[in-house]
Amino acid sequence: MSGTKVDLETLRAAIKEYESVKEELALAHKSGEALIAVKGAGKDMPSQVYANWASAAGKGHQLSNEQLQKTLDTRIENLKATLRQYEQTEQGNLDNLK
């Protein structure tokens, strides 16, 4: 045995927390669509430069958000797989004791 102890309740809480963060990111992504659609106040060059800069910044934020959501998806799935494995092992141990 490796001597490693896993607290399943802590693992479940971590999964819920990561899912909550992912939901918040999804909401931020939805509201962030406006950042990409920035239009210049007029047809003058400063307005157009600002609009292009703001749109590019918005796209960068959206891309970062999407990448973080994917990372969280992977982490959540890994934690869920770990939880299932421990639960199955725990159930197997209980069955063996009967």
Secondary structure, DSSP 8 states (H G I E B T S, - for coil): -------HHHHHHHHHHHHHHHHHHHHHHHHTHHHHT---SSSSHHHHHHHHHHHHHHHHHHHHHHHHHHHHHHHHHHHHHHHHHHHHHHHHHHHHH-
